[in-house]
Amino acid sequence: MSTSLQPAVPIVAPTLTVVGSINLDITATASRLPSPGETVGGGVLRQQPGGKGANQAVAAARLAGSSRMVGAVGQDDAGLSLIGAMAGAGVDVQDIAQMEAATGTALVLVDAEGENQIVVCPGANGSLSLEGVSFADKEAVLCQLEVDQNVVLEAARRTKGFFVLNAAPAAPIIPELLERCDLVIVNETEYELIPALRDAPLVAVTYGGEGSAIFVDGERVAEAPAVRVSDIANTIGAGDAFCAALVLALQSGLEYGHALAAANAVGADAVRDSSSQPALKPLEHYIEASRAAIQPA
């Protein structure tokens, strides 16, 4: 049984709808990550909103002014807090169900360089359903693999507009799901772990400090360099911010190289923020700032 919480104030029509995970991140930051069986002292503990789906929805709202989140949380204080945080960022939360299961939780270890180790306890995310959810004809929908892949497949089947899969964490993809993707976004490790992506029609791959690229039917057709960052605070939300920015940039009509450059700039801003849902400027700022980084195919 589930219920939905209506937003306190009206929200304008969303630019992007995200279907996916919503987690409470419990983060311990220490000078370095422990080896197996080792204890590292002197850590700092904090709790903050997270989950790849929620991170992407919040990033989209901050970049474009609004977004919509389809997900599930528990009927607990953590769930209410996470819904409130998303609504406060400009996310339409009316399609977030409150389930009897506990809110999803991620246990995160972060070192002084921003590198991390994460254990995810899915909780209510495992009960996510698309019952009562509909998508407009031209709506862009972004999913990840932190929820049941059959739910993601159902979202793809229902999407009449632009369907995007952030294939993370890496896992074998149901063939029909891959066929229904208009765009797949992965990092270089995920690209290597999912061989089926070699033949996908459109794939964006991030390479950390080496930038990002787009492949069409396996051929590299566009790329953009990384934005150098010296003051890295947290890398957890950077990939999610990149995903939201790339989808929005492509939907706005940018060609591949410019869209990648803008998304790289957003990711660079994200790693400077200690939050998994970093503060971001409007997308137009990154589009203008990245013009000089555009490279030909």
Backbone torsions as a table, in degrees:
resi	resn	phi	psi	omega
1	MET	NA	138.9	-179.6
2	SER	-139.9	159.6	174.2
3	THR	-132.5	163.2	179.0
4	SER	-121.2	145.4	178.0
5	LEU	-100.0	122.4	179.5
6	GLN	-79.3	143.6	177.8
7	PRO	-64.2	149.1	-176.1
8	ALA	-71.7	-28.2	-178.5
9	VAL	-131.2	152.2	178.4
10	PRO	-62.4	143.0	178.9
11	ILE	-120.4	139.5	-178.5
12	VAL	-67.4	164.1	-177.8
13	ALA	-53.9	130.7	-174.6
14	PRO	-69.6	149.8	176.6
15	THR	-85.0	-31.5	-177.7
16	LEU	-145.0	138.1	174.2
17	THR	-107.9	131.5	179.2
18	VAL	-111.9	129.0	174.5
19	VAL	-112.1	119.3	-178.5
20	GLY	170.6	-155.1	-169.3
21	SER	-85.0	148.9	174.0
22	ILE	-131.7	120.6	-176.8
23	ASN	-130.7	155.8	163.4
24	LEU	-91.8	121.7	177.5
25	ASP	-91.2	121.2	172.7
26	ILE	-105.9	109.2	-169.0
27	THR	-113.7	131.7	172.7
28	ALA	-113.9	119.8	179.4
29	THR	-104.2	127.7	-178.9
30	ALA	-136.2	172.4	-178.3
31	SER	-63.9	-31.7	178.4
32	ARG	-153.6	163.2	178.1
33	LEU	-82.1	140.4	-178.8
34	PRO	-73.8	150.1	170.1
35	SER	-80.2	163.8	178.4
36	PRO	-54.1	127.9	179.4
37	GLY	82.9	-2.5	-177.1
38	GLU	-97.4	147.4	173.4
39	THR	-109.3	129.2	176.1
40	VAL	-113.3	123.4	-177.9
41	GLY	-92.1	179.7	174.9
42	GLY	75.6	20.4	-178.2
43	GLY	-78.9	163.2	176.0
44	VAL	-119.5	126.7	-176.0
45	LEU	-104.0	140.0	174.1
46	ARG	-153.1	161.1	176.9
47	GLN	-121.2	139.2	-179.4
48	GLN	-155.7	161.2	178.3
49	PRO	-64.1	146.5	178.7
50	GLY	-160.6	-157.1	-172.0
51	GLY	94.4	131.6	-175.5
52	LYS	-57.9	-41.1	180.0
53	GLY	-62.4	-50.6	-179.7
54	ALA	-63.1	-40.7	178.7
55	ASN	-59.2	-42.7	-179.2
56	GLN	-69.2	-39.3	179.2
57	ALA	-64.8	-42.7	179.4
58	VAL	-66.7	-42.7	177.7
59	ALA	-59.4	-44.0	179.6
60	ALA	-61.7	-41.6	179.9
61	ALA	-64.9	-39.4	-179.1
62	ARG	-72.8	-30.4	179.3
63	LEU	-79.8	-38.8	-171.6
64	ALA	-114.9	-4.7	178.4
65	GLY	97.8	-19.8	178.7
66	SER	-164.1	162.2	172.7
67	SER	-164.0	174.5	176.4
68	ARG	-128.3	140.0	179.3
69	MET	-115.5	128.5	171.7
70	VAL	-112.9	113.1	-176.4
71	GLY	-165.1	-168.0	-178.3
72	ALA	-145.1	140.3	174.1
73	VAL	-131.3	173.4	177.3
74	GLY	-84.1	167.7	175.0
75	GLN	-88.3	60.8	-175.4
76	ASP	-137.6	174.6	-177.4
77	ASP	-61.3	-38.3	-179.8
78	ALA	-61.6	-43.4	180.0
79	GLY	-61.8	-45.9	178.9
80	LEU	-62.6	-39.0	179.8
81	SER	-64.9	-41.9	-178.8
82	LEU	-67.7	-39.9	176.5
83	ILE	-61.9	-44.1	179.7
84	GLY	-62.1	-39.4	179.7
85	ALA	-65.5	-41.2	178.8
86	MET	-67.1	-44.4	178.7
87	ALA	-59.8	-39.2	179.5
88	GLY	-65.6	-24.1	179.3
89	ALA	-87.7	-4.2	179.4
90	GLY	102.6	13.4	179.6
91	VAL	-88.6	134.5	173.1
92	ASP	-74.0	116.2	-172.6
93	VAL	-107.2	9.6	-173.4
94	GLN	-68.1	-16.6	178.3
95	ASP	-102.3	22.6	172.0
96	ILE	-96.2	116.1	-179.3
97	ALA	-86.3	146.8	174.6
98	GLN	-105.0	115.5	-172.7
99	MET	-104.2	166.7	177.3
100	GLU	-72.2	-25.4	177.5
101	ALA	-67.6	158.6	178.3
102	ALA	-67.9	153.8	175.3
103	THR	-61.9	140.0	177.9
104	GLY	-57.2	146.3	-177.2
105	THR	-135.7	138.9	173.4
106	ALA	-117.8	128.8	175.3
107	LEU	-97.7	116.9	-169.5
108	VAL	-121.5	132.0	171.3
109	LEU	-111.0	130.8	-178.3
110	VAL	-129.2	134.7	178.5
111	ASP	-96.8	-177.1	-174.8
112	ALA	-65.6	-20.0	179.9
113	GLU	-94.3	0.1	179.7
114	GLY	91.0	-3.2	176.4
115	GLU	-71.4	154.2	-172.3
116	ASN	-143.4	161.8	170.1
117	GLN	-129.6	137.4	-172.0
118	ILE	-136.5	134.5	169.4
119	VAL	-118.1	125.9	-176.6
120	VAL	-108.4	130.4	173.7
121	CYS	-109.3	104.9	-167.2
122	PRO	-64.5	-34.4	178.9
123	GLY	52.6	-127.3	-176.2
124	ALA	-62.1	-23.3	178.2
125	ASN	-58.2	-29.4	179.8
126	GLY	-71.8	-11.2	179.7
127	SER	-106.5	9.4	-177.4
128	LEU	-60.0	134.6	178.5
129	SER	-135.2	153.3	176.9
130	LEU	-98.8	16.2	178.8
131	GLU	-58.4	126.2	178.7
132	GLY	81.3	1.4	-178.6
133	VAL	-100.2	134.0	176.7
134	SER	-130.6	159.1	-179.3
135	PHE	-123.6	139.6	179.3
136	ALA	-71.1	162.6	-174.6
137	ASP	-58.9	-37.5	-176.3
138	LYS	-109.9	19.1	-176.2
139	GLU	-76.5	136.6	172.8
140	ALA	-88.2	132.5	-177.7
141	VAL	-125.5	130.3	-178.6
142	LEU	-119.0	126.9	179.2
143	CYS	-125.0	165.4	173.4
144	GLN	-132.7	-171.4	-178.0
145	LEU	-114.0	28.8	174.3
146	GLU	-92.1	1.0	173.2
147	VAL	-123.2	170.9	-178.3
148	ASP	-52.7	129.4	-176.5
149	GLN	-64.6	-25.7	176.3
150	ASN	-67.6	-32.6	174.7
151	VAL	-67.7	-40.3	177.3
152	VAL	-62.9	-41.9	177.7
153	LEU	-61.8	-40.7	178.4
154	GLU	-63.8	-38.5	176.6
155	ALA	-63.0	-40.6	179.0
156	ALA	-64.3	-41.2	179.7
157	ARG	-63.4	-34.6	-176.4
158	ARG	-83.9	-17.6	-176.0
159	THR	-76.1	123.0	177.1
160	LYS	-98.1	-17.1	-179.7
161	GLY	-94.5	-125.1	-174.0
162	PHE	-102.4	113.2	-177.7
163	PHE	-104.4	127.9	-177.0
164	VAL	-124.5	135.1	175.1
165	LEU	-116.4	120.6	167.1
166	ASN	-89.2	99.3	-171.6
167	ALA	-77.6	66.5	-179.1
168	ALA	-141.6	139.5	-5.4
169	PRO	-65.5	155.2	-175.0
170	ALA	-60.0	134.8	178.3
171	ALA	-161.1	156.6	174.2
172	PRO	-58.6	135.0	-175.9
173	ILE	-100.8	132.8	175.8
174	ILE	-54.2	127.4	-175.9
175	PRO	-52.0	-43.0	179.9
176	GLU	-62.0	-37.9	179.5
177	LEU	-62.0	-45.9	-179.6
178	LEU	-62.9	-38.2	179.2
179	GLU	-63.9	-29.0	-176.8
180	ARG	-88.6	-4.1	-178.1
181	CYS	-79.0	128.8	170.6
182	ASP	-81.5	-26.0	178.7
183	LEU	-154.0	138.4	171.9
184	VAL	-118.2	134.8	178.6
185	ILE	-118.1	128.6	179.4
186	VAL	-144.8	165.7	167.8
187	ASN	-92.7	175.9	-173.3
188	GLU	-63.9	-33.4	178.2
189	THR	-67.5	-45.6	179.0
190	GLU	-62.9	-36.5	178.8
191	TYR	-61.9	-38.6	178.6
192	GLU	-72.8	-33.4	-176.0
193	LEU	-81.5	-12.7	-178.6
194	ILE	-120.9	83.1	-175.3
195	PRO	-56.9	-28.7	-177.7
196	ALA	-60.9	-20.3	-178.6
197	LEU	-69.3	-17.9	179.9
198	ARG	-60.8	-28.3	-177.2
199	ASP	-106.6	7.0	-178.3
200	ALA	-72.4	148.0	-176.4
201	PRO	-62.5	-39.7	-176.6
202	LEU	-146.5	117.5	-177.8
203	VAL	-133.9	132.6	172.3
204	ALA	-106.4	132.6	-177.3
205	VAL	-125.4	132.2	175.3
206	THR	-100.6	143.9	-176.6
207	TYR	-124.7	31.1	178.9
208	GLY	59.8	-123.2	-178.5
209	GLY	-69.0	-6.7	179.3
210	GLU	-98.5	5.1	175.7
211	GLY	92.2	-145.5	-176.0
212	SER	-149.9	163.7	-178.2
213	ALA	-149.1	159.8	174.4
214	ILE	-120.1	135.5	178.7
215	PHE	-115.5	134.2	174.1
216	VAL	-114.9	116.6	-177.2
217	ASP	50.7	41.0	176.9
218	GLY	85.8	-7.0	-179.2
219	GLU	-100.2	129.0	179.1
220	ARG	-72.5	114.4	-173.3
221	VAL	-112.5	-15.5	-179.4
222	ALA	-157.0	153.8	177.8
223	GLU	-154.5	163.9	177.1
224	ALA	-149.5	140.0	-178.6
225	PRO	-73.5	157.6	175.9
226	ALA	-72.7	154.9	172.4
227	VAL	-91.9	122.0	-176.7
228	ARG	-69.6	133.4	-179.1
229	VAL	-129.8	126.6	-180.0
230	SER	-100.0	-22.2	-175.1
231	ASP	-108.4	63.7	-178.8
232	ILE	-74.3	127.5	178.8
233	ALA	-107.5	-36.2	-175.6
234	ASN	-166.3	128.7	-178.9
235	THR	-96.9	-2.3	-170.1
236	ILE	-63.2	-45.8	-175.0
237	GLY	-89.4	-1.5	-173.5
238	ALA	-66.4	-44.9	-179.9
239	GLY	-63.4	-37.4	179.0
240	ASP	-68.1	-40.7	177.3
241	ALA	-64.1	-39.8	177.1
242	PHE	-59.3	-46.5	-179.0
243	CYS	-58.2	-49.9	-179.8
244	ALA	-60.4	-43.9	-177.9
245	ALA	-65.6	-41.0	-178.1
246	LEU	-64.9	-43.9	179.3
247	VAL	-62.0	-46.3	-179.5
248	LEU	-63.8	-40.0	-179.0
249	ALA	-66.0	-43.0	178.5
250	LEU	-66.2	-39.8	179.2
251	GLN	-66.7	-25.0	178.8
252	SER	-80.2	-6.1	176.1
253	GLY	102.5	3.9	179.2
254	LEU	-67.6	146.3	173.7
255	GLU	-73.0	165.3	-168.6
256	TYR	-55.3	-49.4	-175.8
257	GLY	-62.4	-42.0	179.9
258	HIS	-69.0	-39.1	178.1
259	ALA	-62.0	-42.3	177.0
260	LEU	-62.3	-44.5	-179.0
261	ALA	-62.0	-42.0	177.9
262	ALA	-64.3	-42.5	179.4
263	ALA	-66.3	-37.0	175.8
264	ASN	-61.3	-40.5	179.3
265	ALA	-64.8	-38.4	176.9
266	VAL	-64.7	-45.7	178.6
267	GLY	-59.7	-37.7	178.6
268	ALA	-64.9	-41.0	176.0
269	ASP	-63.8	-37.0	-176.8
270	ALA	-64.0	-39.4	-176.9
271	VAL	-72.3	-14.2	177.1
272	ARG	-79.7	-10.8	-176.4
273	ASP	-105.1	135.4	-178.3
274	SER	-74.3	-12.0	-178.9
275	SER	-84.9	148.7	172.7
276	SER	-74.2	-13.2	175.7
277	GLN	-123.6	73.7	-170.0
278	PRO	-68.7	156.5	171.9
279	ALA	-69.5	135.7	-178.7
280	LEU	-135.1	155.5	174.7
281	LYS	-84.6	168.7	175.4
282	PRO	-59.3	149.8	-177.6
283	LEU	-55.5	-36.1	-178.2
284	GLU	-56.9	-34.1	178.5
285	HIS	-60.7	-45.4	-177.5
286	TYR	-72.9	-32.6	177.0
287	ILE	-62.9	-44.8	179.5
288	GLU	-69.8	-42.1	-176.9
289	ALA	-67.0	-23.7	-174.1
290	SER	-96.1	0.4	-176.8
291	ARG	-57.3	-38.2	-177.2
292	ALA	-69.5	-19.2	-176.5
293	ALA	-90.5	-2.5	-176.9
294	ILE	-65.8	131.4	177.3
295	GLN	-118.6	144.4	178.9
296	PRO	-68.5	156.4	177.8
297	ALA	-61.7	NA	NA
